[in-house]
Every structure is written in C-alpha cells, then in structure tokens.
C-alpha cells in the first residue's frame, strides 16, 4: 500500500491489486469473512486534519482496515488500524471475520 507497486502479497500468498481512490489514497480490496463480503485496506489520507494524518505526514505508515457490508459500502464504525507494521487498533475483521460489528 505504501509503495509504488501495483500489487501487494499477503502473508498467506494471496496477491491483491492496488487501486488508487478518487482521493489519491492507495487501497486494496480483501476477500474476508462471511458477514462482510470483503474488507479493504486503505492508506491514511494525509490531506485530512487528524492525528493519524499528522503522523503519516511525519513519515508513519498508517493503513486503515475497513470492513465492508454486504452492499460493498463501509460505515464509520469499527475500523482497524495498522501503524508502522503493528496493529494499532483492532476491529472485528481481525478478531472474527464472520461476526458482524457490535
């Protein structure tokens, strides 16, 4: 996500295509779980006015884990976050991808 590569390879060997969103953020869509037909990983938007965006502008590699509902849309709830290769905020996708958010 944080390089110029066109794909990312997950730990299990799955290769996912990198997509550049309208806001210029890089993301990849992941097939995960039964509740969400998938989830996406998205790089922090550095144009935002948030603490995470500030850390990203200072060089931190921040990736949001965004669960998607059955309609393919994401809500504003229960996002996870990976910062500099470590899970900074868990979400249900990481804990149990078959369980809907509370």
C-alpha positions as CSV (number, residue, x, y, z in Angstrom):
1,X,0.0,0.0,0.0
2,X,2.8,2.4,0.9
3,X,5.0,1.7,-2.1
4,X,4.6,2.3,-5.8
5,X,3.9,-1.4,-6.5
6,X,0.7,-2.4,-8.4
7,X,0.0,-5.4,-6.1
8,X,0.5,-6.5,-2.5
9,X,1.1,-10.1,-1.4
10,X,-0.5,-11.1,1.9
11,X,1.1,-13.5,4.4
12,X,-1.0,-16.4,3.0
13,X,0.3,-15.8,-0.5
14,X,-2.9,-14.0,-1.8
15,X,-2.0,-11.3,-4.3
16,X,-4.3,-8.2,-4.2
17,X,-4.3,-5.4,-6.8
18,X,-3.6,-1.9,-5.6
19,X,-6.3,0.7,-6.5
20,X,-5.9,4.5,-6.3
21,X,-9.1,6.0,-5.0
22,X,-10.5,9.4,-6.1
23,X,-8.9,11.0,-3.1
24,X,-5.5,9.7,-4.3
25,X,-5.2,7.2,-1.4
26,X,-3.9,3.7,-2.3
27,X,-6.0,0.8,-1.2
28,X,-6.6,-2.9,-1.8
29,X,-9.8,-4.9,-1.5
30,X,-9.5,-8.1,0.5
31,X,-11.9,-11.1,0.5
32,X,-12.6,-11.7,4.1
33,X,-15.3,-13.4,6.2
34,X,-19.0,-14.1,5.7
35,X,-20.5,-11.0,7.3
36,X,-18.6,-8.6,5.1
37,X,-18.3,-9.8,1.5
38,X,-14.9,-8.2,1.8
39,X,-12.9,-5.5,3.5
40,X,-10.3,-3.0,2.3
41,X,-7.0,-1.7,3.4
42,X,-6.5,2.0,2.7
43,X,-3.5,4.2,3.3
44,X,-4.1,7.2,5.5
45,X,-5.3,10.3,3.6
46,X,-2.6,12.8,4.5
47,X,-4.9,15.7,3.5
48,X,-7.1,15.1,6.5
49,X,-6.9,17.1,9.7
50,X,-6.5,14.2,12.1
51,X,-3.8,13.0,14.5
52,X,-3.3,9.9,12.2
53,X,-2.9,12.2,9.1
54,X,-0.4,14.3,11.0
55,X,1.7,11.2,12.0
56,X,1.5,10.0,8.3
57,X,2.8,13.4,7.1
58,X,5.7,12.9,9.6
59,X,6.5,9.6,8.0
60,X,4.4,6.9,9.8
61,X,2.9,4.3,7.5
62,X,-0.7,4.1,8.5
63,X,-3.2,1.7,7.0
64,X,-6.9,1.5,7.9
65,X,-8.7,-1.8,7.9
66,X,-12.2,-1.0,6.7
67,X,-14.9,-3.7,6.9
68,X,-17.4,-3.6,4.1
69,X,-21.1,-4.6,4.4
70,X,-23.0,-6.9,2.1
71,X,-23.7,-4.0,-0.2
72,X,-20.0,-3.3,-0.6
73,X,-20.2,0.0,1.3
74,X,-18.3,0.9,4.5
75,X,-19.6,2.7,7.5
76,X,-17.9,4.8,10.0
77,X,-17.8,2.1,12.7
78,X,-15.3,-0.4,13.8
79,X,-12.3,0.4,11.6
80,X,-9.0,-1.1,12.5
81,X,-5.6,0.4,12.0
82,X,-2.0,-0.8,11.3
83,X,0.7,1.7,12.0
84,X,4.3,1.0,11.0
85,X,3.6,-2.7,10.7
86,X,1.8,-3.1,14.0
87,X,-1.9,-3.4,14.8
88,X,-2.7,-0.1,16.5
89,X,-6.5,-0.6,16.6
90,X,-8.3,-4.0,16.3
91,X,-11.5,-4.5,14.5
92,X,-13.9,-7.5,14.2
93,X,-12.3,-8.4,10.8
94,X,-9.1,-9.3,12.6
95,X,-10.8,-10.9,15.6
96,X,-13.5,-12.9,13.8
97,X,-14.4,-12.1,10.2
98,X,-17.7,-13.9,10.5
99,X,-19.0,-11.8,13.3
100,X,-20.9,-8.6,12.5
101,X,-19.8,-5.4,14.3
102,X,-21.5,-4.6,17.6
